[in-house]
Amino acid sequence: MGYEAGVDAPPALLVAEEGTVSTVALDPGTELTYALDERHCAGVIDGESHTPCPDDGAPYCDDHTSRWPCARCTGECSLPLDSCREEHAIYLAAFAPETFKVGVTRSWRLDTRLREQGADRAAHLQTVADGRVARQIEAEIAADIGDRVRVPTKIRGIHESVDPEAWDSLLAEFDTIETYDFDYGLDLTDRPVVETLASGTVRAVQGRVLVLDNGGSTYAVDMRDLVGYDVTTGEGERNLQSSLGAFG
């Protein structure tokens, strides 16, 4: 019923069957044989247990949709969460070939957050006392650079490299603490086909984008688009009905 993007644990799909969640590793070379069936609300995962939900709302119905209060915060807040009072980092992230964004995260999660987003390159700009100050600085920088990049934009350049001149030109406007250069092992020469499927040979995972080889073609799958699907898979003569989804 979910996925792990491979930051604190190896990338994996989480599949629920009869209330129990199992992990399906997404290591390079892994063969996936899931066929997507009906889609509905993904329900709730609690540890290794899954509570299904039959509602039509996908990926989540209204009862199971959670909204992060900091999603659109610009620093005009009262630090509503305990995490808001932790030390925060402001960063720039680059997505090939030349799409950039500013973001903030708790400083101890910086590398993790960049990998979660599938950033190709990044730069740590500042470390500040709390989330409110970080959001205020982020809002100022975002007025010129932007603070979000959609997955389709990331996929469009997933087979390319970051334009070094454009990236260096942007960094010249800031004092940076540290820079990052990530390699997800995709080894792509052409843009993969965008599709929603869970069958084929795993090539690699970048952020929440799963890259699969299937039938002579390479596909890019936004794993969040798998949320709430029932799936079937063959094992000899036995077909198993399970639920497959993705939590961001």
C-alpha positions in Angstrom: 0.0 0.0 0.0 2.9 2.4 -0.3 6.5 3.0 -1.3 9.8 3.9 0.2 11.9 6.1 -2.0 15.2 4.7 -0.9 16.5 7.4 1.5 16.5 5.9 5.0 15.8 2.4 3.6 16.3 0.8 0.1 13.6 1.8 -2.4 10.6 -0.5 -2.2 6.9 -0.9 -2.9 4.7 -1.7 0.0 2.0 -4.2 -0.8 -0.9 -5.0 1.5 -2.7 -8.4 1.5 -5.4 -9.3 3.9 -4.3 -6.5 6.3 -0.6 -7.3 6.3 2.0 -5.1 4.6 4.9 -6.6 2.8 7.9 -4.9 1.2 8.9 -5.4 -2.4 12.5 -4.3 -3.0 13.2 -2.0 -6.0 16.8 -3.0 -6.4 18.1 -2.7 -10.0 17.3 -5.8 -11.9 14.3 -6.7 -9.8 11.4 -8.1 -11.9 7.9 -6.7 -11.1 4.8 -8.5 -12.3 1.9 -6.5 -10.9 -1.1 -5.8 -13.1 -3.2 -2.8 -12.0 -6.9 -3.4 -11.4 -9.5 -1.1 -9.8 -8.4 2.1 -7.9 -9.8 3.5 -4.7 -8.7 5.1 -1.5 -5.5 3.7 -0.3 -6.7 3.4 3.3 -4.3 3.6 6.3 -1.0 1.9 7.1 0.1 1.6 10.7 3.4 -0.2 10.9 3.0 -3.5 9.2 -0.8 -3.4 9.3 -3.2 -2.0 6.7 -6.8 -0.9 7.1 -8.5 -0.8 3.6 -11.0 1.9 2.5 -13.5 1.2 -0.3 -14.3 4.9 -1.0 -13.8 6.0 -4.6 -11.6 8.9 -3.7 -8.0 8.2 -5.0 -5.4 8.3 -3.9 -7.2 9.1 -0.6 -10.8 9.9 0.3 -11.6 13.0 2.4 -11.4 11.1 5.6 -7.9 9.8 4.9 -6.4 12.9 3.3 -3.8 14.7 5.5 -2.7 18.2 4.9 0.7 19.4 6.1 0.2 22.9 7.7 3.6 24.1 6.5 3.1 23.3 2.9 2.4 27.0 1.8 3.8 28.7 4.9 5.8 31.9 4.2 6.9 32.5 7.8 3.8 34.4 9.0 3.0 31.8 11.7 3.2 31.0 15.4 5.5 27.9 15.0 2.5 25.5 15.2 4.6 22.2 15.2 7.4 21.1 17.5 9.5 20.5 14.4 9.1 24.2 13.5 11.4 25.1 16.4 14.3 23.0 15.2 17.2 24.3 13.3 16.4 24.6 9.6 18.4 24.7 6.3 17.6 26.7 3.2 18.7 25.1 0.0 18.6 25.3 -3.8 17.8 22.1 -5.8 18.5 21.6 -9.5 16.7 19.2 -11.8 18.1 18.5 -15.3 18.6 20.3 -17.5 18.0 23.7 -15.9 15.0 23.8 -13.5 15.7 25.2 -10.1 13.8 25.7 -6.8 14.4 26.9 -3.3 13.4 24.9 -0.3 13.7 24.5 3.4 14.0 21.5 5.7 15.2 20.6 9.2 19.0 20.8 8.9 19.5 17.2 10.0 17.3 16.0 7.1 18.9 18.1 4.3 20.5 15.2 2.4 17.4 13.0 2.9 15.1 15.8 1.7 17.1 16.4 -1.5 17.1 12.7 -2.3 13.4 12.4 -1.6 12.8 15.1 -4.3 15.2 13.4 -6.7 17.4 16.5 -7.0 20.3 16.1 -9.5 22.3 18.9 -7.8 21.8 21.1 -4.7 23.4 23.7 -2.6 23.0 24.4 1.1 22.6 28.2 1.4 22.0 29.0 5.1 21.2 27.4 8.5 18.8 29.3 10.7 17.3 28.9 14.2 13.8 27.7 13.3 11.3 27.1 10.5 9.7 30.5 10.7 12.9 32.3 9.8 13.6 29.7 7.1 10.2 30.2 5.5 10.6 33.9 5.4 14.0 33.7 3.6 12.6 31.0 1.3 9.7 33.2 0.3 12.0 36.0 -0.6 14.2 33.8 -2.8 11.1 32.0 -4.3 9.9 35.3 -5.7 12.6 35.0 -8.3 13.4 31.2 -8.5 10.2 29.4 -7.5 9.7 26.9 -4.7 8.3 23.8 -6.3 8.9 21.5 -9.3 6.3 19.1 -10.5 7.1 15.5 -11.2 6.3 15.7 -15.0 8.9 18.5 -15.2 11.5 16.3 -13.5 10.7 13.4 -15.8 11.1 15.5 -18.9 14.8 16.0 -18.1 15.5 12.8 -16.3 17.8 11.5 -19.1 19.8 14.7 -19.2 22.4 16.4 -17.0 22.2 19.7 -15.3 23.4 22.6 -17.4 26.6 23.5 -15.6 26.6 27.1 -16.9 23.1 27.8 -15.7 23.7 26.2 -12.3 27.0 28.1 -11.8 25.3 31.3 -12.8 22.6 30.8 -10.2 25.0 29.8 -7.4 27.1 33.0 -8.2 24.2 35.0 -6.6 24.6 33.2 -3.2 27.1 32.3 -0.6 26.9 28.5 -0.3 27.9 26.3 2.6 28.0 23.0 0.7 27.1 21.7 -2.7 25.7 18.2 -3.7 25.8 16.1 -6.9 23.6 13.0 -6.9 23.8 10.0 -9.2 20.8 7.6 -9.1 22.2 5.1 -11.6 19.6 5.6 -14.3 22.1 5.4 -17.2 19.5 6.8 -19.7 20.3 8.2 -23.2 16.7 8.9 -24.1 13.7 10.2 -22.3 11.6 7.3 -20.9 7.9 6.9 -21.7 5.6 8.3 -19.0 3.2 5.5 -17.9 1.4 4.1 -14.9 2.5 0.5 -14.5 4.1 -1.9 -12.0 5.6 -4.5 -14.2 9.0 -4.8 -15.8 12.6 -4.8 -14.8 13.7 -2.2 -12.3 16.4 0.1 -13.7 16.5 2.6 -10.8 14.6 4.9 -8.6 15.0 8.7 -8.5 13.0 10.4 -5.8 9.5 9.0 -6.3 10.1 8.2 -10.0 10.5 4.5 -10.7 12.2 3.7 -14.0 11.3 0.3 -15.5 12.4 -1.6 -18.7 9.4 -3.5 -20.2 9.1 -5.0 -23.7 12.1 -3.2 -25.1 11.0 0.2 -23.9 11.9 2.2 -20.8 9.1 3.8 -18.6 9.1 6.4 -15.9 6.4 5.9 -13.3 5.4 8.4 -10.6 5.0 6.0 -7.8 2.3 8.2 -6.2 0.2 7.4 -9.3 0.1 3.8 -8.0 -1.8 4.9 -4.9 -4.9 2.9 -4.2 -4.7 0.3 -7.0 -5.7 -3.3 -6.4 -3.1 -5.5 -8.1 -2.8 -9.1 -9.3 0.4 -11.1 -9.8 1.0 -14.6 -11.0 2.8 -17.2 -9.0 2.5 -20.5 -10.7 -1.2 -21.2 -11.1 -2.1 -19.0 -8.1 -3.2 -15.4 -8.6 -3.0 -13.1 -5.6 -5.3 -10.1 -5.1 -3.5 -7.3 -3.2 -3.6 -3.6 -2.8 -0.8 -1.3 -4.0 -0.4 2.4 -3.3 2.1 5.1 -2.6 2.4 7.6 0.3 4.5 10.7 -0.2 
